[in-house]
Amino acid sequence: MHVIVRSAVDRLMYEQAVTIRLLSLAPPDAWQRPVPARGTTVAGLVGQLAADEEALAGWLGDGMPAELPCAPAESGGSATLDSALERLRAALRAAAAAAGQLPETLPAGPLAELWKRAALFTRERDALLEALPEAADDAIVARWKKAPEPPSEPRLANAQSDAVAPGG
């Protein structure tokens, strides 16, 4: 895959891994805690994150067309922590697999949107930490919490693909 697409997928993988770490540190009763900044519960927010990633996987699988899919609103209320975490993991695997099928050339689709969608978890970081304060002291979560907001678009906008040319 093109280096810009790979950087967005790498970013998404890192952010999802830390989000899953944060959620795995939550006590069982935290699943129904309110997330006031989002007007939902932790379960509802995680359900929406999973739906957003599933939509991302579909968009990448379609070759990043100009029309962007919108994820349906998810209640997430009936999901268990284990099922929601597995849904997140499955959605990431699907998005990475779809990205891997993109051509080595720079996709014609809106790269800024890909980059924005890769920041999915960063946009929800503060809301999740507010709802799950017990996870904030974990070393991995604390490092993520201190990380600066990522740039609004990839710094590699004019980068060439790092794929090996035919015969090379």
Helices and strands as residue ranges (DSSP letters): H 3-24, G 28-32, E 34-35, E 40-41, H 42-61, H 81-100, H 111-118, H 120-131, G 133-135, H 139-146
